[in-house]
Each structure stands twice: as structure tokens, then as C-alpha cells.
């Protein structure tokens, strides 16, 4: 759990991802398209993946049989959630203020 909290606090936006996941790609493109430079932790390329996956599952309050649903996004060190929460925040207009508050977006 400490590792996830440490990683989440290192950058304004942190995305826990899997490099071959199309939903992860879509979220990364959303942020990059907005001009946000997110730190990305590719779980399929990280030796701590199993530990991180368990911590993310606890934070999300789930114990999925196939692993944690990715992407998982943190903004300003706070858990935003998986794809559904990020897209909902984008659609309802709360994503940009979160990014500005975290210092990830200046416009």
C-alpha cells in the first residue's frame, strides 16, 4: 500500500496501466491530448506488479477474479478511480478543475 501511495504522490497525475490495454491507452491519450504529462506505471512491465495490484484492489474496494481493473488514475495524490470515474469526471466537467488544482494543467 505504501508503494502505491508513494508512486501516486510523485507526480500530479499517475496512471496505473497495462501496456496492451485499450482502455489504458484511451485514458493516456485523453490526458496527453489535454496537455497533461502523466506518470505512467505499466504493471505488465513492473516487477512490483503483484504487490501494486493488490494495493489498488484494496483502494478500489474490489477483489476482482481477473485482477484490478485498469487504468487506475490518481490526481494530486488522490484516487480518482478506474476508467468509468475518469470519463465521468471528464464529461461532467470536474476533471479539468481537478487537474488545475493538482498543478497538472495551467489553462
N, CA, C and O atoms as a Tinker XYZ file with bonds, in Angstrom:
   428  protein
     1  N      0.831000   -1.190000    0.000000    73     2
     2  CA     0.000000    0.000000    0.000000    64     1     3
     3  C      0.874000    1.252000    0.000000    63     2     4     5
     4  O      0.573000    2.226000   -0.689000    81     3
     5  N      1.956000    1.220000    0.776000    73     3     6
     6  CA     2.845000    2.384000    0.833000    64     5     7
     7  C      3.455000    2.686000   -0.524000    63     6     8     9
     8  O      3.646000    3.848000   -0.881000    81     7
     9  N      3.761000    1.639000   -1.281000    73     7    10
    10  CA     4.358000    1.827000   -2.606000    64     9    11
    11  C      3.402000    2.566000   -3.537000    63    10    12    13
    12  O      3.824000    3.458000   -4.273000    81    11
    13  N      2.134000    2.209000   -3.513000    73    11    14
    14  CA     1.137000    2.884000   -4.354000    64    13    15
    15  C      0.988000    4.333000   -3.915000    63    14    16    17
    16  O      0.942000    5.231000   -4.755000    81    15
    17  N      0.914000    4.571000   -2.614000    73    15    18
    18  CA     0.785000    5.939000   -2.118000    64    17    19
    19  C      2.005000    6.779000   -2.483000    63    18    20    21
    20  O      1.871000    7.951000   -2.834000    81    19
    21  N      3.184000    6.186000   -2.401000    73    19    22
    22  CA     4.404000    6.897000   -2.767000    64    21    23
    23  C      4.405000    7.240000   -4.254000    63    22    24    25
    24  O      4.693000    8.374000   -4.634000    81    23
    25  N      4.083000    6.260000   -5.087000    73    23    26
    26  CA     4.041000    6.500000   -6.533000    64    25    27
    27  C      2.984000    7.537000   -6.895000    63    26    28    29
    28  O      3.214000    8.394000   -7.748000    81    27
    29  N      1.829000    7.458000   -6.245000    73    27    30
    30  CA     0.728000    8.388000   -6.537000    64    29    31
    31  C      1.073000    9.817000   -6.159000    63    30    32    33
    32  O      0.544000   10.762000   -6.745000    81    31
    33  N      1.960000    9.982000   -5.181000    73    31    34
    34  CA     2.323000   11.324000   -4.722000    64    33    35
    35  C      3.488000   11.923000   -5.505000    63    34    36    37
    36  O      3.778000   13.111000   -5.358000    81    35
    37  N      4.160000   11.124000   -6.332000    73    35    38
    38  CA     5.352000   11.593000   -7.034000    64    37    39
    39  C      5.053000   12.553000   -8.179000    63    38    40    41
    40  O      5.900000   13.374000   -8.529000    81    39
    41  N      3.867000   12.465000   -8.767000    73    39    42
    42  CA     3.510000   13.307000   -9.909000    64    41    43
    43  C      2.091000   13.809000   -9.737000    63    42    44    45
    44  O      1.303000   13.240000   -8.982000    81    43
    45  N      1.775000   14.883000  -10.446000    73    43    46
    46  CA     0.423000   15.448000  -10.364000    64    45    47
    47  C     -0.626000   14.456000  -10.850000    63    46    48    49
    48  O     -1.720000   14.382000  -10.290000    81    47
    49  N     -0.295000   13.692000  -11.891000    73    47    50
    50  CA    -1.202000   12.670000  -12.419000    64    49    51
    51  C     -0.414000   11.378000  -12.573000    63    50    52    53
    52  O      0.654000   11.359000  -13.184000    81    51
    53  N     -0.948000   10.306000  -12.015000    73    51    54
    54  CA    -0.320000    8.991000  -12.122000    64    53    55
    55  C     -1.364000    8.016000  -12.634000    63    54    56    57
    56  O     -2.474000    7.933000  -12.110000    81    55
    57  N     -0.983000    7.279000  -13.670000    73    55    58
    58  CA    -1.869000    6.280000  -14.258000    64    57    59
    59  C     -1.224000    4.909000  -14.083000    63    58    60    61
    60  O     -0.111000    4.676000  -14.554000    81    59
    61  N     -1.925000    4.006000  -13.404000    73    59    62
    62  CA    -1.505000    2.617000  -13.326000    64    61    63
    63  C     -2.170000    1.925000  -14.506000    63    62    64    65
    64  O     -3.393000    1.951000  -14.643000    81    63
    65  N     -1.363000    1.309000  -15.349000    73    63    66
    66  CA    -1.811000    0.860000  -16.654000    64    65    67
    67  C     -1.247000   -0.513000  -16.973000    63    66    68    69
    68  O     -0.389000   -1.032000  -16.259000    81    67
    69  N     -1.745000   -1.092000  -18.057000    73    67    70
    70  CA    -1.156000   -2.271000  -18.671000    64    69    71
    71  C     -0.917000   -1.874000  -20.126000    63    70    72    73
    72  O     -1.826000   -1.374000  -20.789000    81    71
    73  N      0.283000   -2.090000  -20.618000    73    71    74
    74  CA     0.677000   -1.552000  -21.917000    64    73    75
    75  C     -0.186000   -2.033000  -23.082000    63    74    76    77
    76  O     -0.274000   -1.343000  -24.098000    81    75
    77  N     -0.821000   -3.189000  -22.964000    73    75    78
    78  CA    -1.624000   -3.718000  -24.063000    64    77    79
    79  C     -3.122000   -3.451000  -23.901000    63    78    80    81
    80  O     -3.924000   -3.928000  -24.703000    81    79
    81  N     -3.496000   -2.705000  -22.887000    73    79    82
    82  CA    -4.915000   -2.458000  -22.579000    64    81    83
    83  C     -5.438000   -1.258000  -23.378000    63    82    84    85
    84  O     -4.876000   -0.166000  -23.300000    81    83
    85  N     -6.502000   -1.463000  -24.136000    73    83    86
    86  CA    -7.046000   -0.376000  -24.959000    64    85    87
    87  C     -7.676000    0.727000  -24.100000    63    86    88    89
    88  O     -7.623000    1.895000  -24.485000    81    87
    89  N     -8.260000    0.395000  -22.971000    73    87    90
    90  CA    -8.836000    1.412000  -22.083000    64    89    91
    91  C     -7.726000    2.270000  -21.466000    63    90    92    93
    92  O     -7.881000    3.481000  -21.310000    81    91
    93  N     -6.621000    1.637000  -21.123000    73    91    94
    94  CA    -5.471000    2.384000  -20.596000    64    93    95
    95  C     -4.949000    3.339000  -21.661000    63    94    96    97
    96  O     -4.633000    4.492000  -21.368000    81    95
    97  N     -4.862000    2.862000  -22.884000    73    95    98
    98  CA    -4.403000    3.700000  -23.988000    64    97    99
    99  C     -5.331000    4.903000  -24.156000    63    98   100   101
   100  O     -4.862000    6.024000  -24.356000    81    99
   101  N     -6.635000    4.678000  -24.076000    73    99   102
   102  CA    -7.601000    5.768000  -24.235000    64   101   103
   103  C     -7.447000    6.825000  -23.139000    63   102   104   105
   104  O     -7.512000    8.021000  -23.423000    81   103
   105  N     -7.243000    6.397000  -21.893000    73   103   106
   106  CA    -7.077000    7.352000  -20.798000    64   105   107
   107  C     -5.771000    8.125000  -20.949000    63   106   108   109
   108  O     -5.735000    9.337000  -20.738000    81   107
   109  N     -4.696000    7.422000  -21.315000    73   107   110
   110  CA    -3.419000    8.115000  -21.524000    64   109   111
   111  C     -3.556000    9.154000  -22.636000    63   110   112   113
   112  O     -3.052000   10.269000  -22.504000    81   111
   113  N     -4.228000    8.801000  -23.721000    73   111   114
   114  CA    -4.434000    9.734000  -24.837000    64   113   115
   115  C     -5.300000   10.919000  -24.415000    63   114   116   117
   116  O     -5.065000   12.046000  -24.851000    81   115
   117  N     -6.287000   10.673000  -23.578000    73   115   118
   118  CA    -7.129000   11.767000  -23.077000    64   117   119
   119  C     -6.266000   12.799000  -22.359000    63   118   120   121
   120  O     -6.350000   13.992000  -22.648000    81   119
   121  N     -5.439000   12.340000  -21.426000    73   119   122
   122  CA    -4.596000   13.261000  -20.676000    64   121   123
   123  C     -3.561000   13.927000  -21.571000    63   122   124   125
   124  O     -3.369000   15.140000  -21.489000    81   123
   125  N     -2.891000   13.160000  -22.424000    73   123   126
   126  CA    -1.879000   13.742000  -23.307000    64   125   127
   127  C     -2.523000   14.759000  -24.245000    63   126   128   129
   128  O     -1.931000   15.799000  -24.532000    81   127
   129  N     -3.732000   14.466000  -24.724000    73   127   130
   130  CA    -4.448000   15.390000  -25.603000    64   129   131
   131  C     -4.803000   16.703000  -24.912000    63   130   132   133
   132  O     -4.952000   17.736000  -25.566000    81   131
   133  N     -4.936000   16.657000  -23.605000    73   131   134
   134  CA    -5.222000   17.869000  -22.823000    64   133   135
   135  C     -3.941000   18.617000  -22.459000    63   134   136   137
   136  O     -3.994000   19.704000  -21.883000    81   135
   137  N     -2.798000   18.036000  -22.793000    73   135   138
   138  CA    -1.523000   18.654000  -22.451000    64   137   139
   139  C     -1.005000   18.269000  -21.080000    63   138   140   141
   140  O     -0.114000   18.929000  -20.545000    81   139
   141  N     -1.553000   17.211000  -20.505000    73   139   142
   142  CA    -1.146000   16.742000  -19.173000    64   141   143
   143  C     -0.072000   15.669000  -19.341000    63   142   144   145
   144  O     -0.253000   14.693000  -20.069000    81   143
   145  N      1.034000   15.871000  -18.661000    73   143   146
   146  CA     2.121000   14.901000  -18.690000    64   145   147
   147  C      1.972000   13.980000  -17.487000    63   146   148   149
   148  O      2.448000   14.287000  -16.394000    81   147
   149  N      1.318000   12.868000  -17.693000    73   147   150
   150  CA     1.053000   11.931000  -16.606000    64   149   151
   151  C      2.206000   10.949000  -16.458000    63   150   152   153
   152  O      2.821000   10.537000  -17.441000    81   151
   153  N      2.485000   10.583000  -15.218000    73   151   154
   154  CA     3.424000    9.490000  -14.953000    64   153   155
   155  C      2.641000    8.194000  -15.134000    63   154   156   157
   156  O      1.531000    8.052000  -14.621000    81   155
   157  N      3.221000    7.260000  -15.859000    73   155   158
   158  CA     2.536000    6.008000  -16.157000    64   157   159
   159  C      3.327000    4.852000  -15.562000    63   158   160   161
   160  O      4.529000    4.724000  -15.792000    81   159
   161  N      2.641000    4.016000  -14.800000    73   159   162
   162  CA     3.236000    2.801000  -14.249000    64   161   163
   163  C      2.606000    1.640000  -15.011000    63   162   164   165
   164  O      1.438000    1.306000  -14.810000    81   163
   165  N      3.401000    1.034000  -15.887000    73   163   166
   166  CA     2.921000   -0.103000  -16.679000    64   165   167
   167  C      3.087000   -1.371000  -15.848000    63   166   168   169
   168  O      4.200000   -1.865000  -15.668000    81   167
   169  N      1.984000   -1.883000  -15.352000    73   167   170
   170  CA     2.041000   -3.023000  -14.433000    64   169   171
   171  C      2.616000   -4.273000  -15.080000    63   170   172   173
   172  O      3.245000   -5.083000  -14.398000    81   171
   173  N      2.414000   -4.447000  -16.378000    73   171   174
   174  CA     2.945000   -5.635000  -17.041000    64   173   175
   175  C      4.454000   -5.538000  -17.262000    63   174   176   177
   176  O      5.078000   -6.500000  -17.709000    81   175
   177  N      5.038000   -4.391000  -16.953000    73   175   178
   178  CA     6.482000   -4.202000  -17.109000    64   177   179
   179  C      7.166000   -3.914000  -15.770000    63   178   180   181
   180  O      8.367000   -3.645000  -15.736000    81   179
   181  N      6.421000   -3.967000  -14.679000    73   179   182
   182  CA     6.949000   -3.591000  -13.371000    64   181   183
   183  C      7.095000   -4.829000  -12.489000    63   182   184   185
   184  O      6.138000   -5.587000  -12.335000    81   183
   185  N      8.270000   -5.044000  -11.911000    73   183   186
   186  CA     8.470000   -6.231000  -11.061000    64   185   187
   187  C      7.625000   -6.204000   -9.787000    63   186   188   189
   188  O      7.439000   -7.244000   -9.154000    81   187
   189  N      7.112000   -5.036000   -9.402000    73   187   190
   190  CA     6.268000   -4.928000   -8.197000    64   189   191
   191  C      4.787000   -5.068000   -8.522000    63   190   192   193
   192  O      3.942000   -4.780000   -7.675000    81   191
   193  N      4.463000   -5.503000   -9.724000    73   191   194
   194  CA     3.084000   -5.513000  -10.216000    64   193   195
   195  C      2.102000   -6.234000   -9.296000    63   194   196   197
   196  O      1.003000   -5.735000   -9.055000    81   195
   197  N      2.480000   -7.387000   -8.787000    73   195   198
   198  CA     1.569000   -8.162000   -7.949000    64   197   199
   199  C      1.212000   -7.400000   -6.671000    63   198   200   201
   200  O      0.047000   -7.345000   -6.276000    81   199
   201  N      2.221000   -6.817000   -6.034000    73   199   202
   202  CA     2.017000   -6.028000   -4.818000    64   201   203
   203  C      1.167000   -4.791000   -5.118000    63   202   204   205
   204  O      0.245000   -4.471000   -4.367000    81   203
   205  N      1.475000   -4.106000   -6.202000    73   203   206
   206  CA     0.723000   -2.901000   -6.592000    64   205   207
   207  C     -0.722000   -3.261000   -6.914000    63   206   208   209
   208  O     -1.647000   -2.551000   -6.519000    81   207
   209  N     -0.913000   -4.364000   -7.631000    73   207   210
   210  CA    -2.255000   -4.807000   -7.996000    64   209   211
   211  C     -3.116000   -5.071000   -6.765000    63   210   212   213
   212  O     -4.283000   -4.680000   -6.731000    81   211
   213  N     -2.556000   -5.724000   -5.763000    73   211   214
   214  CA    -3.301000   -5.999000   -4.519000    64   213   215
   215  C     -3.663000   -4.697000   -3.812000    63   214   216   217
   216  O     -4.780000   -4.546000   -3.317000    81   215
   217  N     -2.726000   -3.765000   -3.766000    73   215   218
   218  CA    -2.982000   -2.479000   -3.102000    64   217   219
   219  C     -4.062000   -1.696000   -3.845000    63   218   220   221
   220  O     -4.936000   -1.099000   -3.216000    81   219
   221  N     -4.008000   -1.693000   -5.171000    73   219   222
   222  CA    -5.028000   -0.983000   -5.951000    64   221   223
   223  C     -6.403000   -1.608000   -5.748000    63   222   224   225
   224  O     -7.399000   -0.893000   -5.644000    81   223
   225  N     -6.466000   -2.929000   -5.691000    73   223   226
   226  CA    -7.737000   -3.614000   -5.458000    64   225   227
   227  C     -8.329000   -3.210000   -4.109000    63   226   228   229
   228  O     -9.535000   -2.990000   -3.997000    81   227
   229  N     -7.474000   -3.113000   -3.081000    73   227   230
   230  CA    -7.952000   -2.684000   -1.758000    64   229   231
   231  C     -8.466000   -1.253000   -1.812000    63   230   232   233
   232  O     -9.523000   -0.947000   -1.260000    81   231
   233  N     -7.714000   -0.370000   -2.480000    73   231   234
   234  CA    -8.133000    1.034000   -2.578000    64   233   235
   235  C     -9.448000    1.192000   -3.333000    63   234   236   237
   236  O    -10.274000    2.040000   -2.994000    81   235
   237  N     -9.632000    0.366000   -4.361000    73   235   238
   238  CA   -10.860000    0.437000   -5.150000    64   237   239
   239  C    -12.019000   -0.301000   -4.476000    63   238   240   241
   240  O    -13.166000   -0.205000   -4.912000    81   239
   241  N    -11.705000   -1.038000   -3.408000    73   239   242
   242  CA   -12.746000   -1.772000   -2.691000    64   241   243
   243  C    -13.260000   -2.965000   -3.455000    63   242   244   245
   244  O    -14.429000   -3.334000   -3.338000    81   243
   245  N    -12.379000   -3.575000   -4.245000    73   243   246
   246  CA   -12.811000   -4.728000   -5.042000    64   245   247
   247  C    -11.788000   -5.842000   -4.929000    63   246   248   249
   248  O    -10.622000   -5.613000   -4.607000    81   247
   249  N    -12.234000   -7.006000   -5.190000    73   247   250
   250  CA   -11.364000   -8.165000   -5.264000    64   249   251
   251  C    -11.718000   -8.936000   -6.533000    63   250   252   253
   252  O    -12.214000  -10.061000   -6.463000    81   251
   253  N    -11.462000   -8.329000   -7.696000    73   251   254
   254  CA   -11.840000   -8.993000   -8.939000    64   253   255
   255  C    -11.033000  -10.266000   -9.179000    63   254   256   257
   256  O     -9.849000  -10.335000   -8.850000    81   255
   257  N    -11.680000  -11.257000   -9.751000    73   255   258
   258  CA   -11.028000  -12.535000  -10.002000    64   257   259
   259  C     -9.885000  -12.399000  -11.007000    63   258   260   261
   260  O     -8.879000  -13.100000  -10.899000    81   259
   261  N    -10.033000  -11.504000  -11.979000    73   259   262
   262  CA    -9.027000  -11.368000  -13.018000    64   261   263
   263  C     -8.026000  -10.264000  -12.767000    63   262   264   265
   264  O     -7.262000   -9.925000  -13.671000    81   263
   265  N     -7.996000   -9.698000  -11.599000    73   263   266
   266  CA    -7.075000   -8.612000  -11.303000    64   265   267
   267  C     -7.797000   -7.280000  -11.220000    63   266   268   269
   268  O     -9.004000   -7.194000  -11.447000    81   267
   269  N     -7.045000   -6.252000  -10.893000    73   267   270
   270  CA    -7.604000   -4.910000  -10.749000    64   269   271
   271  C     -7.966000   -4.347000  -12.101000    63   270   272   273
   272  O     -7.194000   -4.470000  -13.052000    81   271
   273  N     -9.145000   -3.722000  -12.205000    73   271   274
   274  CA    -9.479000   -3.093000  -13.480000    64   273   275
   275  C     -8.558000   -1.896000  -13.712000    63   274   276   277
   276  O     -8.457000   -1.006000  -12.867000    81   275
   277  N     -7.903000   -1.883000  -14.838000    73   275   278
   278  CA    -7.025000   -0.773000  -15.193000    64   277   279
   279  C     -7.665000   -0.015000  -16.349000    63   278   280   281
   280  O     -8.443000   -0.592000  -17.109000    81   279
   281  N     -7.358000    1.232000  -16.486000    73   279   282
   282  CA    -6.410000    2.032000  -15.747000    64   281   283
   283  C     -6.959000    2.465000  -14.392000    63   282   284   285
   284  O     -8.171000    2.505000  -14.177000    81   283
   285  N     -6.043000    2.787000  -13.486000    73   283   286
   286  CA    -6.389000    3.393000  -12.208000    64   285   287
   287  C     -5.633000    4.718000  -12.160000    63   286   288   289
   288  O     -4.416000    4.758000  -12.341000    81   287
   289  N     -6.375000    5.810000  -11.911000    73   287   290
   290  CA    -5.809000    7.153000  -12.016000    64   289   291
   291  C     -5.820000    7.857000  -10.665000    63   290   292   293
   292  O     -6.802000    7.811000   -9.924000    81   291
   293  N     -4.703000    8.507000  -10.366000    73   291   294
   294  CA    -4.566000    9.369000   -9.198000    64   293   295
   295  C     -4.272000   10.780000   -9.707000    63   294   296   297
   296  O     -3.448000   10.965000  -10.602000    81   295
   297  N     -4.945000   11.758000   -9.138000    73   295   298
   298  CA    -4.673000   13.159000   -9.464000    64   297   299
   299  C     -4.413000   13.891000   -8.155000    63   298   300   301
   300  O     -5.220000   13.843000   -7.228000    81   299
   301  N     -3.274000   14.566000   -8.098000    73   299   302
   302  CA    -2.893000   15.263000   -6.876000    64   301   303
   303  C     -2.733000   14.325000   -5.701000    63   302   304   305
   304  O     -2.987000   14.708000   -4.559000    81   303
   305  N     -2.310000   13.093000   -5.971000    73   303   306
   306  CA    -2.113000   12.104000   -4.917000    64   305   307
   307  C     -3.385000   11.441000   -4.434000    63   306   308   309
   308  O     -3.340000   10.580000   -3.555000    81   307
   309  N     -4.533000   11.832000   -5.001000    73   307   310
   310  CA    -5.816000   11.274000   -4.577000    64   309   311
   311  C     -6.367000   10.340000   -5.650000    63   310   312   313
   312  O     -6.269000   10.611000   -6.847000    81   311
   313  N     -6.945000    9.242000   -5.194000    73   311   314
   314  CA    -7.533000    8.272000   -6.099000    64   313   315
   315  C     -8.747000    8.863000   -6.799000    63   314   316   317
   316  O     -9.698000    9.294000   -6.147000    81   315
   317  N     -8.712000    8.883000   -8.122000    73   315   318
   318  CA    -9.892000    9.254000   -8.909000    64   317   319
   319  C    -10.677000    7.986000   -9.208000    63   318   320   321
   320  O    -11.897000    7.951000   -9.053000    81   319
   321  N     -9.972000    6.945000   -9.638000    73   319   322
   322  CA   -10.605000    5.668000   -9.883000    64   321   323
   323  C    -10.214000    5.083000  -11.216000    63   322   324   325
   324  O     -9.190000    5.436000  -11.801000    81   323
   325  N    -11.053000    4.179000  -11.683000    73   323   326
   326  CA   -10.817000    3.495000  -12.946000    64   325   327
   327  C    -11.413000    4.311000  -14.097000    63   326   328   329
   328  O    -11.832000    5.454000  -13.914000    81   327
   329  N    -11.441000    3.711000  -15.262000    73   327   330
   330  CA   -11.877000    4.379000  -16.496000    64   329   331
   331  C    -13.237000    5.043000  -16.352000    63   330   332   333
   332  O    -13.421000    6.170000  -16.813000    81   331
   333  N    -14.187000    4.371000  -15.724000    73   331   334
   334  CA   -15.543000    4.920000  -15.611000    64   333   335
   335  C    -15.560000    6.236000  -14.844000    63   334   336   337
   336  O    -16.268000    7.166000  -15.228000    81   335
   337  N    -14.795000    6.324000  -13.772000    73   335   338
   338  CA   -14.754000    7.548000  -12.958000    64   337   339
   339  C    -14.041000    8.687000  -13.694000    63   338   340   341
   340  O    -14.466000    9.840000  -13.625000    81   339
   341  N    -12.958000    8.354000  -14.395000    73   339   342
   342  CA   -12.213000    9.376000  -15.137000    64   341   343
   343  C    -13.087000    9.958000  -16.246000    63   342   344   345
   344  O    -13.161000   11.175000  -16.410000    81   343
   345  N    -13.742000    9.090000  -16.999000    73   343   346
   346  CA   -14.581000    9.565000  -18.103000    64   345   347
   347  C    -15.799000   10.329000  -17.590000    63   346   348   349
   348  O    -16.213000   11.314000  -18.201000    81   347
   349  N    -16.372000    9.888000  -16.481000    73   347   350
   350  CA   -17.498000   10.617000  -15.887000    64   349   351
   351  C    -17.062000   12.014000  -15.463000    63   350   352   353
   352  O    -17.787000   12.986000  -15.680000    81   351
   353  N    -15.875000   12.119000  -14.856000    73   351   354
   354  CA   -15.358000   13.432000  -14.447000    64   353   355
   355  C    -15.088000   14.313000  -15.657000    63   354   356   357
   356  O    -15.305000   15.523000  -15.608000    81   355
   357  N    -14.621000   13.717000  -16.732000    73   355   358
   358  CA   -14.366000   14.472000  -17.963000    64   357   359
   359  C    -15.688000   14.989000  -18.546000    63   358   360   361
   360  O    -15.785000   16.150000  -18.942000    81   359
   361  N    -16.676000   14.139000  -18.594000    73   359   362
   362  CA   -17.971000   14.502000  -19.186000    64   361   363
   363  C    -18.711000   15.526000  -18.327000    63   362   364   365
   364  O    -19.315000   16.453000  -18.868000    81   363
   365  N    -18.677000   15.381000  -17.009000    73   363   366
   366  CA   -19.436000   16.312000  -16.163000    64   365   367
   367  C    -18.674000   17.592000  -15.819000    63   366   368   369
   368  O    -19.182000   18.449000  -15.097000    81   367
   369  N    -17.446000   17.716000  -16.343000    73   367   370
   370  CA   -16.711000   18.959000  -16.181000    64   369   371
   371  C    -15.885000   19.093000  -14.916000    63   370   372   373
   372  O    -15.377000   20.178000  -14.633000    81   371
   373  N    -15.735000   18.029000  -14.147000    73   371   374
   374  CA   -14.958000   18.129000  -12.909000    64   373   375
   375  C    -13.497000   17.714000  -13.078000    63   374   376   377
   376  O    -12.689000   17.920000  -12.172000    81   375
   377  N    -13.154000   17.136000  -14.222000    73   375   378
   378  CA   -11.780000   16.677000  -14.431000    64   377   379
   379  C    -10.803000   17.849000  -14.560000    63   378   380   381
   380  O     -9.748000   17.845000  -13.926000    81   379
   381  N    -11.140000   18.835000  -15.363000    73   379   382
   382  CA   -10.234000   19.978000  -15.574000    64   381   383
   383  C     -9.949000   20.709000  -14.259000    63   382   384   385
   384  O     -8.785000   21.004000  -13.989000    81   383
   385  N    -10.952000   21.018000  -13.428000    73   383   386
   386  CA   -10.631000   21.653000  -12.144000    64   385   387
   387  C     -9.715000   20.798000  -11.258000    63   386   388   389
   388  O     -8.845000   21.335000  -10.572000    81   387
   389  N     -9.903000   19.479000  -11.270000    73   387   390
   390  CA    -9.017000   18.590000  -10.506000    64   389   391
   391  C     -7.580000   18.698000  -11.008000    63   390   392   393
   392  O     -6.638000   18.763000  -10.218000    81   391
   393  N     -7.423000   18.717000  -12.327000    73   391   394
   394  CA    -6.096000   18.814000  -12.925000    64   393   395
   395  C     -5.445000   20.157000  -12.623000    63   394   396   397
   396  O     -4.246000   20.226000  -12.355000    81   395
   397  N     -6.238000   21.221000  -12.668000    73   395   398
   398  CA    -5.704000   22.548000  -12.350000    64   397   399
   399  C     -5.273000   22.623000  -10.891000    63   398   400   401
   400  O     -4.203000   23.145000  -10.579000    81   399
   401  N     -6.099000   22.107000  -10.013000    73   399   402
   402  CA    -5.798000   22.119000   -8.578000    64   401   403
   403  C     -4.514000   21.348000   -8.270000    63   402   404   405
   404  O     -3.751000   21.729000   -7.383000    81   403
   405  N     -4.282000   20.259000   -9.011000    73   403   406
   406  CA    -3.096000   19.437000   -8.795000    64   405   407
   407  C     -1.851000   20.023000   -9.468000    63   406   408   409
   408  O     -0.740000   19.536000   -9.256000    81   407
   409  N     -2.040000   21.063000  -10.274000    73   407   410
   410  CA    -0.906000   21.672000  -10.969000    64   409   411
   411  C     -0.515000   20.942000  -12.236000    63   410   412   413
   412  O      0.593000   21.124000  -12.740000    81   411
   413  N     -1.415000   20.115000  -12.758000    73   411   414
   414  CA    -1.131000   19.354000  -13.968000    64   413   415
   415  C     -1.596000   20.069000  -15.224000    63   414   416   417
   416  O     -1.213000   19.704000  -16.335000    81   415
   417  N     -2.426000   21.095000  -15.041000    73   415   418
   418  CA    -2.995000   21.819000  -16.183000    64   417   419
   419  C     -3.038000   23.283000  -15.809000    63   418   420   421
   420  O     -3.479000   23.641000  -14.717000    81   419
   421  N     -2.579000   24.127000  -16.714000    73   419   422
   422  CA    -2.463000   25.553000  -16.383000    64   421   423
   423  C     -3.471000   26.419000  -17.111000    63   422   424   425
   424  O     -3.637000   27.581000  -16.743000    81   423
   425  N     -4.134000   25.922000  -18.102000    73   423   426
   426  CA    -5.081000   26.750000  -18.866000    64   425   427
   427  C     -6.459000   26.750000  -18.270000    63   426   428
   428  O     -7.360000   27.399000  -18.800000    81   427
